[in-house]
Amino acid sequence: MIERLKQLLGISADDDAKDILVQFALDDVESVILNYCNLSAVPDGLKTTWLRMALELYRNENLGSVEGSKYVSNISEGDSSVSFKTNYSDFKDSLLKNYIAQLNMYRRLRK
């Protein structure tokens, strides 16, 4: 799974420097899927969704960067004020929403 995600990210198979970050993205998304669907393992039908979610997580959270990704949230002209916001909170909330339809097909009730 890590090799497939590296290919999708454009990371060379020989480049081991980012393996821990790629594995973190896969593990984090796996945890989200398992917790949301109440499963003990990711089913084969969700493998592509798992990869897509990990790909988005890796790219949008700017894994491996000290600062993380930021964007301008507010600009004021009088006395020049610029506010920044991290992408993390918005992205983490939207990650699950983008894949709810696929995940709901495998979701089970808790016992």
Buried (B, 14 or more C-beta within 10 A) or exposed (E): BBEBBBEBBEBEEEEEEBEEBBBBBBEBBBEBBBEBBEBEEBEEEBEEBBBBBBBBBBBBBBBEEEEEBEEEEEEEEEEEEEEEEBBBEEBBEEBBEBBEEBBEEBEEEEE
